[in-house]
């Protein structure tokens, strides 16, 4: 319970306003409520909320709002629920999650927000800093392995792998260097797996 005081300066009277915080359990959402929330979220993001396309389609991507509107340079944002039918998914009803008919919530945003990240990956990532970061991740991984700490060492493997992928996208490593980086990462992961197994015994 949180109490807030409100002072009336004219009458010199102090009033207390009491706010009660309820600890209600999260409610289960119906299928309809889930759809409403998704539509509201993407609508607030600027998407046009479309209706399903009235044809038999195997996936939400067949809707003209995605297939055709994704073509060309004009910006476009859309979201919609699309009933989808895939006969081979029936499995004679053996799997309750695969009954030939289901729903997909499709979102298309053009141009992609990922364009900014692509600019960094392909044009502006600082190669010298990335090389230093790779060496740091490699060294930290080896240090952690010497302390038999497999899980944090694995985190460093993942960092090293991502840094390598960025260097590769940036186009600043040769074919020979690329093979060397892959071998370093493979060695780190192999050593991490060995420490993990040793600790599991």
ROZA-987800 format. One record per atom (N, C-alpha, C): atom name; residue number from 1; x, y, z. Coordinates in Angstrom, 1 decimal, always signed. Atoms other than C-alpha are relative to their C-alpha. Layout:
N
- atomo/num/u/v/w
- CA/NUM/X/Y/Z
...
//
This chain:
201
- atomo/num/u/v/w
- N/1/+0.8/-1.2/+0.0
- CA/1/+0.0/+0.0/+0.0
- C/1/+0.9/+1.2/+0.0
- N/2/-0.8/-1.2/+0.1
- CA/2/+1.4/+3.4/-1.0
- C/2/-0.9/+1.2/+0.3
- N/3/+0.8/-1.2/-0.5
- CA/3/+0.1/+6.6/+0.7
- C/3/+0.7/+1.3/-0.6
- N/4/-0.5/-1.3/+0.5
- CA/4/+0.4/+10.0/-1.0
- C/4/-0.8/+1.1/+0.7
- N/5/+0.6/-1.1/-0.6
- CA/5/-0.3/+13.3/+0.8
- C/5/-0.3/+1.1/-0.9
- N/6/+0.4/-1.1/+0.8
- CA/6/-2.2/+16.1/-0.8
- C/6/-0.4/+1.2/+0.9
- N/7/+0.2/-1.1/-1.0
- CA/7/-2.1/+19.5/+1.0
- C/7/-0.8/+1.1/-0.7
- N/8/+0.9/-1.1/+0.5
- CA/8/-4.9/+22.1/+0.4
- C/8/+0.5/+1.3/+0.7
- N/9/-0.6/-1.2/-0.5
- CA/9/-3.1/+25.4/+0.8
- C/9/-1.0/+1.0/+0.5
- N/10/+1.0/-1.0/-0.4
- CA/10/-6.2/+27.5/+1.0
- C/10/-0.6/-0.3/+1.3
- N/11/+0.7/+0.3/-1.2
- CA/11/-7.9/+25.7/+3.9
- C/11/+1.0/-0.6/+1.1
- N/12/-1.0/+0.6/-1.0
- CA/12/-4.7/+24.3/+5.6
- C/12/-0.4/-1.4/+0.4
- N/13/+0.4/+1.3/-0.3
- CA/13/-6.2/+20.9/+5.4
- C/13/+0.9/-1.0/-0.8
- N/14/-0.8/+1.1/+0.6
- CA/14/-4.1/+17.8/+4.7
- C/14/-0.9/-1.2/-0.3
- N/15/+0.8/+1.2/+0.4
- CA/15/-5.8/+15.0/+2.8
- C/15/+1.0/-1.1/-0.4
- N/16/-0.8/+1.2/+0.4
- CA/16/-4.4/+11.5/+2.3
- C/16/-0.7/-0.7/-1.1
- N/17/+0.6/+0.8/+1.1
- CA/17/-4.9/+9.7/-0.9
- C/17/+0.7/-1.3/+0.0
- N/18/-0.6/+1.3/-0.1
- CA/18/-4.3/+6.0/-0.6
- C/18/-0.2/-0.8/-1.3
- N/19/+0.0/+0.8/+1.2
- CA/19/-3.4/+3.9/-3.6
- C/19/+0.3/-1.5/+0.4
- N/20/-0.2/+1.4/-0.4
- CA/20/-3.7/+0.1/-3.2
- C/20/+0.5/-0.7/-1.2
- N/21/-0.6/+0.8/+1.1
- CA/21/-1.5/-2.0/-5.4
- C/21/-0.6/-1.5/+0.1
- N/22/+0.5/+1.4/-0.1
- CA/22/-3.3/-5.3/-6.2
- C/22/+1.0/-0.9/-0.6
- N/23/-0.9/+1.0/+0.4
- CA/23/-1.3/-8.4/-6.7
- C/23/-0.8/-1.1/-0.8
- N/24/+0.9/+0.9/+0.8
- CA/24/-3.6/-10.0/-9.3
- C/24/+0.9/-0.9/-0.9
- N/25/-0.7/+1.0/+0.8
- CA/25/-2.4/-13.1/-11.1
- C/25/-0.2/+0.3/-1.5
- N/26/+0.3/-0.2/+1.5
- CA/26/-1.9/-12.8/-14.9
- C/26/-1.0/-0.9/-0.5
- N/27/+1.1/+0.7/+0.5
- CA/27/-5.0/-13.9/-16.7
- C/27/+0.4/-0.7/-1.3
- N/28/-0.2/+0.7/+1.2
- CA/28/-5.0/-16.5/-19.4
- C/28/-0.7/+0.7/-1.1
- N/29/+0.6/-0.7/+1.1
- CA/29/-5.7/-15.0/-22.8
- C/29/-0.7/-1.0/-0.9
- N/30/+0.7/+0.8/+1.0
- CA/30/-8.2/-16.4/-25.2
- C/30/+0.7/+0.2/-1.3
- N/31/-0.6/-0.2/+1.3
- CA/31/-7.2/-16.9/-28.8
- C/31/-0.3/+1.3/-0.6
- N/32/+0.4/-1.3/+0.5
- CA/32/-9.2/-13.8/-29.7
- C/32/+0.7/+1.1/+0.6
- N/33/-0.7/-1.1/-0.7
- CA/33/-7.5/-11.7/-27.1
- C/33/+1.4/+0.1/-0.4
- N/34/-1.4/+0.0/+0.5
- CA/34/-4.1/-12.8/-28.3
- C/34/+0.1/+0.8/-1.3
- N/35/+0.1/-0.6/+1.3
- CA/35/-5.1/-11.7/-31.8
- C/35/-0.1/+1.5/+0.1
- N/36/+0.2/-1.5/-0.3
- CA/36/-6.4/-8.3/-30.5
- C/36/+1.3/+0.7/+0.4
- N/37/-1.2/-0.6/-0.6
- CA/37/-3.2/-7.6/-28.6
- C/37/+1.1/+0.1/-1.1
- N/38/-1.0/-0.1/+1.1
- CA/38/-1.0/-8.4/-31.7
- C/38/-0.4/+1.1/-1.0
- N/39/+0.5/-1.1/+0.9
- CA/39/-3.2/-6.2/-33.9
- C/39/+0.3/+1.3/+0.6
- N/40/-0.2/-1.3/-0.6
- CA/40/-3.0/-3.4/-31.4
- C/40/+1.5/+0.4/+0.0
- N/41/-1.5/-0.3/-0.1
- CA/41/+0.8/-3.7/-31.0
- C/41/+0.5/+0.4/-1.4
- N/42/-0.5/-0.3/+1.3
- CA/42/+1.5/-3.7/-34.8
- C/42/-0.7/+1.2/-0.6
- N/43/+0.7/-1.2/+0.4
- CA/43/-1.1/-1.0/-35.4
- C/43/+0.7/+1.2/+0.5
- N/44/-0.8/-1.1/-0.7
- CA/44/+0.7/+1.2/-32.9
- C/44/+1.3/+0.3/-0.7
- N/45/-1.3/-0.1/+0.7
- CA/45/+3.9/+0.5/-34.9
- C/45/-0.2/+0.6/-1.4
- N/46/+0.2/-0.6/+1.3
- CA/46/+2.3/+1.9/-38.0
- C/46/-0.5/-0.9/-1.1
- N/47/+0.5/+0.9/+1.0
- CA/47/+1.0/-1.2/-39.7
- C/47/-1.5/+0.1/-0.3
- N/48/+1.4/+0.1/+0.3
- CA/48/-2.2/-1.4/-41.6
- C/48/-0.5/-1.4/+0.4
- N/49/+0.5/+1.3/-0.4
- CA/49/-4.3/-4.2/-40.1
- C/49/-0.9/-0.5/-1.1
- N/50/+0.7/+0.5/+1.1
- CA/50/-5.5/-6.3/-43.0
- C/50/-0.9/-1.1/+0.4
- N/51/+0.8/+1.1/-0.2
- CA/51/-8.2/-8.9/-43.3
- C/51/+0.6/-1.2/-0.8
- N/52/-0.6/+1.1/+0.7
- CA/52/-7.4/-12.5/-44.4
- C/52/-0.4/+0.0/-1.5
- N/53/+0.3/+0.1/+1.4
- CA/53/-7.3/-13.3/-48.1
- C/53/-0.8/-1.2/-0.2
- N/54/+1.1/+1.1/+0.2
- CA/54/-10.3/-15.4/-49.2
- C/54/+0.4/-1.0/-1.1
- N/55/-0.4/+1.0/+0.9
- CA/55/-8.4/-18.1/-51.0
- C/55/+0.7/-1.1/+0.8
- N/56/-0.8/+1.0/-0.7
- CA/56/-6.8/-21.4/-50.0
- C/56/+1.5/+0.3/-0.2
- N/57/-1.4/-0.3/+0.0
- CA/57/-3.2/-20.6/-49.1
- C/57/+0.7/-0.9/+1.0
- N/58/-0.7/+0.8/-0.9
- CA/58/-0.5/-22.6/-47.5
- C/58/+0.7/+0.7/+1.1
- N/59/-0.7/-0.8/-1.0
- CA/59/+1.0/-19.8/-45.5
- C/59/-0.4/+1.5/-0.1
- N/60/+0.3/-1.4/+0.0
- CA/60/+0.5/-16.2/-44.5
- C/60/+0.7/+0.9/-1.1
- N/61/-0.8/-0.7/+1.0
- CA/61/+3.1/-15.1/-47.0
- C/61/-0.6/+0.1/-1.3
- N/62/+0.7/+0.0/+1.3
- CA/62/+0.8/-15.9/-49.9
- C/62/-1.0/+1.2/-0.2
- N/63/+1.0/-1.1/+0.0
- CA/63/-1.5/-13.0/-49.0
- C/63/+0.7/+1.1/-0.9
- N/64/-0.5/-1.1/+0.9
- CA/64/-1.1/-10.2/-51.7
- C/64/+0.7/+1.1/+0.8
- N/65/-0.6/-1.1/-0.8
- CA/65/-0.3/-7.8/-48.9
- C/65/+1.5/-0.3/+0.4
- N/66/-1.4/+0.3/-0.2
- CA/66/+3.0/-9.6/-48.5
- C/66/+0.6/-0.3/-1.4
- N/67/-0.6/+0.4/+1.3
- CA/67/+3.7/-11.3/-51.9
- C/67/+0.2/+1.1/-1.0
- N/68/+0.0/-1.0/+1.0
- CA/68/+2.9/-8.4/-54.1
- C/68/+0.5/+1.4/+0.6
- N/69/-0.4/-1.3/-0.6
- CA/69/+3.4/-5.4/-51.7
- C/69/+1.5/+0.0/+0.4
- N/70/-1.4/+0.0/-0.3
- CA/70/+6.9/-6.6/-50.9
- C/70/+0.9/+0.4/-1.2
- N/71/-0.7/-0.4/+1.2
- CA/71/+7.8/-5.8/-54.5
- C/71/+0.1/+1.5/-0.2
- N/72/-0.1/-1.4/+0.3
- CA/72/+9.1/-2.4/-55.6
- C/72/+0.5/+0.8/+1.2
- N/73/-0.6/-0.8/-1.0
- CA/73/+10.5/+0.5/-53.6
- C/73/-0.9/+0.7/+1.0
- N/74/+0.9/-0.7/-0.8
- CA/74/+7.3/+1.9/-52.0
- C/74/+0.0/-0.6/+1.4
- N/75/+0.1/+0.5/-1.3
- CA/75/+7.3/+1.7/-48.2
- C/75/-1.4/-0.7/+0.3
- N/76/+1.3/+0.7/-0.3
- CA/76/+4.6/-0.7/-46.7
- C/76/+0.1/-0.7/+1.3
- N/77/+0.1/+0.7/-1.3
- CA/77/+3.6/-1.9/-43.3
- C/77/-1.4/-0.6/+0.2
- N/78/+1.3/+0.7/-0.1
- CA/78/+0.9/-4.5/-42.8
- C/78/+0.1/-1.2/+1.0
- N/79/+0.1/+1.1/-0.9
- CA/79/-0.2/-7.1/-40.3
- C/79/-1.4/-0.6/-0.1
- N/80/+1.3/+0.7/+0.2
- CA/80/-3.0/-9.7/-40.5
- C/80/+0.1/-1.5/+0.4
- N/81/+0.2/+1.4/-0.3
- CA/81/-4.2/-13.1/-39.5
- C/81/-0.4/-0.7/-1.3
- N/82/+0.3/+0.7/+1.2
- CA/82/-4.2/-15.6/-42.3
- C/82/-0.3/-1.5/+0.2
- N/83/+0.3/+1.4/+0.0
- CA/83/-6.0/-19.0/-42.2
- C/83/+0.8/-0.7/-1.0
- N/84/-0.9/+0.7/+0.9
- CA/84/-3.6/-21.5/-43.8
- C/84/-0.4/-1.5/+0.0
- N/85/+0.3/+1.5/+0.2
- CA/85/-4.2/-25.0/-45.2
- C/85/+1.1/-0.7/-0.7
- N/86/-1.1/+0.8/+0.6
- CA/86/-1.6/-27.6/-45.8
- C/86/-0.5/-1.5/+0.1
- N/87/+0.5/+1.3/+0.0
- CA/87/-3.1/-31.0/-46.7
- C/87/+0.9/-1.1/+0.6
- N/88/-0.9/+1.0/-0.5
- CA/88/+0.0/-33.0/-45.9
- C/88/+0.3/+0.1/+1.4
- N/89/-0.2/-0.1/-1.4
- CA/89/+0.1/-31.7/-42.4
- C/89/-1.1/-0.7/+0.8
- N/90/+1.1/+0.6/-0.7
- CA/90/-3.1/-33.6/-41.6
- C/90/+0.4/-1.1/+0.9
- N/91/-0.5/+1.2/-0.8
- CA/91/-1.3/-36.8/-40.4
- C/91/-1.2/-0.8/+0.5
- N/92/+1.1/+0.8/-0.4
- CA/92/-4.7/-38.4/-40.2
- C/92/-0.5/+0.4/+1.4
- N/93/+0.5/-0.5/-1.4
- CA/93/-5.4/-36.3/-37.0
- C/93/+0.8/-0.6/+1.1
- N/94/-0.8/+0.6/-1.1
- CA/94/-2.7/-38.2/-35.1
- C/94/+0.7/+1.1/+0.9
- N/95/-0.6/-1.1/-0.8
- CA/95/-1.1/-34.9/-34.0
- C/95/-1.0/+1.2/+0.1
- N/96/+1.0/-1.0/-0.1
- CA/96/-3.5/-32.4/-32.5
- C/96/+0.5/+1.4/-0.4
- N/97/-0.5/-1.3/+0.4
- CA/97/-1.2/-29.5/-33.5
- C/97/+0.2/+0.1/-1.5
- N/98/-0.2/+0.0/+1.5
- CA/98/-1.2/-30.5/-37.2
- C/98/-1.3/-0.6/-0.6
- N/99/+1.3/+0.5/+0.4
- CA/99/-4.8/-30.7/-38.4
- C/99/-0.3/+0.7/-1.4
- N/100/+0.2/-0.5/+1.4
- CA/100/-4.3/-29.3/-42.0
- C/100/-0.4/+1.5/+0.0
- N/101/+0.5/-1.4/+0.0
- CA/101/-5.9/-25.9/-41.0
- C/101/+0.4/+0.7/+1.3
- N/102/-0.5/-0.8/-1.2
- CA/102/-4.3/-23.3/-38.7
- C/102/+0.1/+1.4/-0.4
- N/103/-0.1/-1.4/+0.2
- CA/103/-3.6/-19.6/-38.4
- C/103/+1.4/+0.5/+0.1
- N/104/-1.3/-0.7/-0.1
- CA/104/-0.6/-17.5/-39.0
- C/104/-0.2/+1.5/+0.1
- N/105/+0.1/-1.5/-0.1
- CA/105/-0.1/-13.9/-37.9
- C/105/+1.2/+0.5/-0.8
- N/106/-1.0/-0.4/+0.9
- CA/106/+1.9/-12.3/-40.7
- C/106/+0.2/+1.5/+0.2
- N/107/-0.3/-1.4/+0.0
- CA/107/+3.7/-8.9/-40.5
- C/107/+1.1/+0.3/-1.1
- N/108/-1.0/-0.4/+1.0
- CA/108/+5.5/-7.2/-43.3
- C/108/+0.3/+1.5/+0.2
- N/109/-0.5/-1.4/-0.2
- CA/109/+7.6/-4.0/-42.8
- C/109/+1.0/+0.3/-1.1
- N/110/-0.9/-0.4/+1.1
- CA/110/+9.3/-2.4/-45.8
- C/110/+0.2/+1.5/+0.0
- N/111/-1.3/+0.8/+0.0
- CA/111/+12.0/-1.2/-45.8
- C/111/+0.2/-0.6/+1.4
- N/112/-0.3/+0.7/-1.2
- CA/112/+13.3/-3.5/-43.2
- C/112/+0.7/+0.8/+1.0
- N/113/-0.8/-0.7/-1.0
- CA/113/+14.4/-2.0/-39.9
- C/113/+1.5/-0.5/+0.1
- N/114/-1.3/+0.6/+0.0
- CA/114/+17.4/-4.3/-40.3
- C/114/+1.0/+0.7/-0.9
- N/115/-0.9/-0.7/+1.0
- CA/115/+18.8/-2.0/-43.0
- C/115/+1.1/+0.8/+0.8
- N/116/-1.0/-0.8/-0.8
- CA/116/+20.6/+0.1/-40.3
- C/116/+1.1/-0.9/+0.5
- N/117/-1.0/+1.0/-0.5
- CA/117/+22.2/-3.0/-38.8
- C/117/+0.9/-0.5/-1.2
- N/118/-0.7/+0.5/+1.2
- CA/118/+23.2/-4.1/-42.3
- C/118/+1.1/+1.1/-0.4
- N/119/-1.0/-1.1/+0.3
- CA/119/+25.0/-0.7/-42.9
- C/119/+1.2/-0.2/+0.9
- N/120/-1.1/+0.2/-0.9
- CA/120/+27.0/-1.4/-39.8
- C/120/+0.9/-1.2/-0.4
- N/121/-0.7/+1.3/+0.3
- CA/121/+27.8/-5.0/-40.7
- C/121/+0.9/+0.1/-1.2
- N/122/-0.6/+0.0/+1.3
- CA/122/+28.8/-4.3/-44.3
- C/122/+0.9/+1.2/-0.3
- N/123/-0.7/-1.2/+0.4
- CA/123/+30.2/-0.8/-44.3
- C/123/+0.8/+0.7/+1.2
- N/124/-0.5/-0.9/-1.0
- CA/124/+30.9/+0.8/-40.9
- C/124/+0.7/-0.7/+1.2
- N/125/-0.6/+0.7/-1.1
- CA/125/+32.1/-1.9/-38.5
- C/125/+1.5/+0.3/+0.0
- N/126/-1.4/-0.3/-0.1
- CA/126/+35.6/-0.9/-37.3
- C/126/+0.8/-1.3/+0.1
- N/127/-0.7/+1.2/+0.1
- CA/127/+37.8/-3.8/-38.4
- C/127/+1.1/-0.2/+1.1
- N/128/-1.1/+0.1/-1.0
- CA/128/+40.7/-3.0/-36.0
- C/128/-0.6/-0.3/+1.4
- N/129/+0.7/+0.2/-1.3
- CA/129/+38.3/-2.9/-33.0
- C/129/-0.5/-1.5/+0.1
- N/130/+0.5/+1.4/+0.0
- CA/130/+36.7/-6.2/-34.0
- C/130/+1.1/-1.0/+0.1
- N/131/-1.1/+0.9/-0.2
- CA/131/+40.0/-7.9/-34.3
- C/131/+0.5/-0.1/+1.4
- N/132/-0.3/-0.1/-1.4
- CA/132/+40.9/-6.7/-30.8
- C/132/-1.0/-0.8/+0.9
- N/133/+1.1/+0.7/-0.8
- CA/133/+37.5/-7.9/-29.5
- C/133/+0.1/-1.5/-0.2
- N/134/-0.1/+1.4/+0.2
- CA/134/+38.0/-11.3/-31.1
- C/134/+1.2/-0.6/+0.9
- N/135/-1.1/+0.5/-0.8
- CA/135/+41.4/-11.7/-29.4
- C/135/-0.3/+0.0/+1.5
- N/136/+0.4/-0.1/-1.4
- CA/136/+39.9/-10.6/-26.1
- C/136/-0.9/-1.1/+0.4
- N/137/+0.9/+1.1/-0.3
- CA/137/+37.1/-13.1/-26.3
- C/137/+0.7/-1.3/+0.0
- N/138/-0.7/+1.2/+0.1
- CA/138/+39.5/-15.8/-27.3
- C/138/+0.9/-0.2/+1.3
- N/139/-0.8/+0.0/-1.2
- CA/139/+41.8/-15.0/-24.4
- C/139/-0.8/-0.3/+1.3
- N/140/+0.9/+0.2/-1.2
- CA/140/+39.0/-14.8/-21.9
- C/140/-0.6/-1.4/+0.1
- N/141/+0.5/+1.4/+0.0
- CA/141/+37.6/-18.1/-23.0
- C/141/+1.1/-1.0/+0.5
- N/142/-1.1/+0.9/-0.5
- CA/142/+41.0/-19.8/-22.5
- C/142/+0.3/+0.2/+1.5
- N/143/-0.2/-0.2/-1.4
- CA/143/+41.4/-18.2/-19.1
- C/143/-1.1/-0.7/+0.8
- N/144/+1.1/+0.6/-0.7
- CA/144/+37.9/-19.4/-18.0
- C/144/+0.1/-1.5/-0.1
- N/145/-0.2/+1.4/+0.1
- CA/145/+38.7/-22.9/-19.3
- C/145/+1.1/-0.5/+1.0
- N/146/-1.0/+0.3/-0.9
- CA/146/+41.8/-22.9/-17.2
- C/146/-0.5/-0.1/+1.5
- N/147/+0.7/+0.1/-1.3
- CA/147/+39.5/-22.4/-14.2
- C/147/-1.1/-1.0/+0.0
- N/148/+1.0/+1.0/+0.1
- CA/148/+37.2/-25.2/-15.3
- C/148/-1.4/+0.6/+0.0
- N/149/+1.3/-0.7/+0.1
- CA/149/+34.3/-22.7/-16.0
- C/149/-0.5/-0.1/-1.4
- N/150/+0.4/+0.3/+1.4
- CA/150/+32.7/-24.2/-19.0
- C/150/-1.1/+0.9/-0.6
- N/151/+1.1/-0.8/+0.6
- CA/151/+29.5/-22.2/-19.3
- C/151/+0.4/+1.5/-0.3
- N/152/-0.4/-1.3/+0.4
- CA/152/+31.0/-18.7/-19.1
- C/152/+1.0/+0.0/-1.1
- N/153/-0.9/+0.1/+1.1
- CA/153/+33.7/-19.9/-21.4
- C/153/-0.7/-0.2/-1.3
- N/154/+0.9/+0.2/+1.2
- CA/154/+31.0/-21.0/-23.9
- C/154/-0.5/+1.4/-0.4
- N/155/+0.5/-1.4/+0.3
- CA/155/+29.6/-17.4/-23.7
- C/155/+1.1/+0.7/-0.9
- N/156/-1.1/-0.6/+0.7
- CA/156/+33.0/-16.2/-24.9
- C/156/+0.2/-0.6/-1.4
- N/157/+0.0/+0.7/+1.4
- CA/157/+32.9/-18.8/-27.8
- C/157/-1.0/+0.7/-0.9
- N/158/+1.1/-0.7/+0.8
- CA/158/+29.6/-17.2/-28.9
- C/158/+0.4/+1.4/-0.4
- N/159/-0.5/-1.4/+0.3
- CA/159/+31.1/-13.7/-28.7
- C/159/+1.0/-0.1/-1.2
- N/160/-1.0/+0.1/+1.1
- CA/160/+34.1/-14.8/-30.8
- C/160/-0.6/-0.4/-1.3
- N/161/+0.7/+0.4/+1.2
- CA/161/+31.8/-16.5/-33.3
- C/161/-0.7/+1.2/-0.7
- N/162/+0.7/-1.1/+0.5
- CA/162/+29.7/-13.4/-33.7
- C/162/+0.9/+1.1/-0.6
- N/163/-1.0/-1.0/+0.5
- CA/163/+32.7/-11.1/-34.1
- C/163/+0.6/-0.5/-1.3
- N/164/-0.5/+0.5/+1.2
- CA/164/+34.1/-13.4/-36.7
- C/164/-1.0/+0.2/-1.2
- N/165/+1.1/-0.2/+1.0
- CA/165/+30.7/-13.3/-38.6
- C/165/+0.0/+1.5/-0.5
- N/166/+0.1/-1.4/+0.4
- CA/166/+30.8/-9.5/-38.5
- C/166/+1.3/+0.4/-0.9
- N/167/-1.2/-0.3/+0.8
- CA/167/+34.4/-9.4/-39.8
- C/167/-0.2/-0.6/-1.4
- N/168/+0.2/+0.6/+1.3
- CA/168/+33.4/-11.8/-42.6
- C/168/-1.0/+0.8/-0.8
- N/169/+1.0/-0.9/+0.7
- CA/169/+30.4/-9.6/-43.5
- C/169/+0.7/+1.3/-0.5
- N/170/-0.7/-1.2/+0.4
- CA/170/+32.7/-6.6/-43.5
- C/170/+0.9/-0.1/-1.1
- N/171/-0.9/+0.3/+1.1
- CA/171/+34.9/-8.3/-46.0
- C/171/+1.4/+0.4/+0.2
- N/172/-1.3/-0.5/-0.4
- CA/172/+38.1/-7.5/-44.2
- C/172/+1.0/-1.2/+0.3
- N/173/-0.9/+1.2/-0.2
- CA/173/+39.5/-11.1/-43.9
- C/173/+0.1/-0.8/-1.3
- N/174/-0.2/+0.8/+1.2
- CA/174/+41.0/-13.2/-46.6
- C/174/-0.6/-1.4/+0.1
- N/175/+0.5/+1.4/+0.0
- CA/175/+40.0/-16.8/-47.5
- C/175/+0.9/-0.8/+1.0
- N/176/-0.9/+0.8/-0.9
- CA/176/+43.1/-18.1/-45.6
- C/176/-0.3/+0.5/+1.4
- N/177/+0.3/-0.5/-1.3
- CA/177/+42.4/-15.8/-42.6
- C/177/-1.3/-0.6/+0.5
- N/178/+1.3/+0.5/-0.4
- CA/178/+38.8/-17.0/-42.6
- C/178/+0.1/-1.4/+0.5
- N/179/-0.2/+1.4/-0.5
- CA/179/+39.8/-20.6/-42.3
- C/179/+0.7/+0.0/+1.4
- N/180/-0.7/-0.1/-1.3
- CA/180/+42.1/-19.6/-39.4
- C/180/-0.9/+0.4/+1.1
- N/181/+1.0/-0.4/-1.0
- CA/181/+39.3/-17.9/-37.5
- C/181/-0.9/-1.2/+0.3
- N/182/+0.9/+1.2/-0.2
- CA/182/+37.0/-20.9/-38.0
- C/182/+0.7/-1.0/+0.9
- N/183/-0.7/+1.0/-0.7
- CA/183/+39.7/-23.2/-36.7
- C/183/+0.2/+0.4/+1.5
- N/184/-0.2/-0.5/-1.4
- CA/184/+40.3/-21.0/-33.6
- C/184/-1.4/-0.2/+0.8
- N/185/+1.3/+0.2/-0.7
- CA/185/+36.5/-21.0/-32.8
- C/185/-0.3/-1.5/+0.3
- N/186/+0.2/+1.4/-0.1
- CA/186/+36.3/-24.7/-33.4
- C/186/+0.8/-0.6/+1.2
- N/187/-0.8/+0.4/-1.1
- CA/187/+39.2/-25.2/-30.9
- C/187/-0.5/+0.4/+1.3
- N/188/+0.6/-0.6/-1.2
- CA/188/+37.6/-23.0/-28.3
- C/188/-1.3/-0.9/+0.4
- N/189/+1.2/+0.8/-0.3
- CA/189/+34.3/-24.9/-28.6
- C/189/+0.3/-1.4/+0.5
- N/190/-0.4/+1.4/-0.3
- CA/190/+35.9/-28.3/-28.5
- C/190/+0.6/+0.0/+1.4
- N/191/-0.6/-0.1/-1.3
- CA/191/+37.9/-27.3/-25.4
- C/191/-1.1/+0.2/+1.1
- N/192/+1.1/-0.2/-1.0
- CA/192/+34.8/-26.0/-23.7
- C/192/-0.8/-1.2/+0.2
- N/193/+0.8/+1.3/-0.2
- CA/193/+32.9/-29.2/-24.4
- C/193/+0.7/-1.0/+0.8
- N/194/-0.8/+0.9/-0.8
- CA/194/+35.7/-31.2/-22.9
- C/194/+0.0/+0.3/+1.5
- N/195/+0.1/-0.4/-1.4
- CA/195/+35.7/-29.2/-19.7
- C/195/-1.4/-0.2/+0.5
- N/196/+1.4/+0.2/-0.5
- CA/196/+31.9/-29.4/-19.5
- C/196/-0.1/-1.5/+0.3
- N/197/+0.1/+1.4/-0.3
- CA/197/+32.1/-33.2/-19.8
- C/197/+0.8/-0.5/+1.2
- N/198/-0.8/+0.3/-1.1
- CA/198/+34.9/-33.4/-17.3
- C/198/-0.7/+0.4/+1.3
- N/199/+0.7/-0.5/-1.2
- CA/199/+32.9/-31.4/-14.8
- C/199/-1.3/-0.8/+0.3
- N/200/+1.3/+0.8/-0.1
- CA/200/+29.8/-33.6/-15.5
- C/200/+0.2/-1.4/+0.6
- N/201/-0.3/+1.4/-0.5
- CA/201/+31.6/-36.8/-14.4
- C/201/-0.3/-0.1/+1.5
//
